[in-house]
Amino acid sequence: MTKAVEKICNLAFEKLKIERITDIVFSPDIASEKILLKNGFSLDGVMKNGVIKRNII
């Protein structure tokens, strides 16, 4: 999955001239967070109590 994120981000920046890509990761989804961090994403903030999914905030 890390390579897929890398490829799509490179395509977006190089071919589509996108300037910024954002994502929201649910706090229990640590694997997705690690993939994004490995691809140069940075944590801009934490949305506390922003979403309740399966009775988990």
URVENSUL-V13669 format. One record per run of one state. SS is the DSSP state (~ for helix, > for strand, _ for the rest). FROM is the first residue (numbers start at 0). TO is the last residue. Records with the same first field share a line. If there is no record, write none. Layout:
BEGIN
SS = FROM-TO  FROM-TO
END
This chain:
BEGIN
_ = 0-0  14-28  38-51  53-54  56-56
~ = 1-13  29-37
> = 52-52  55-55
END
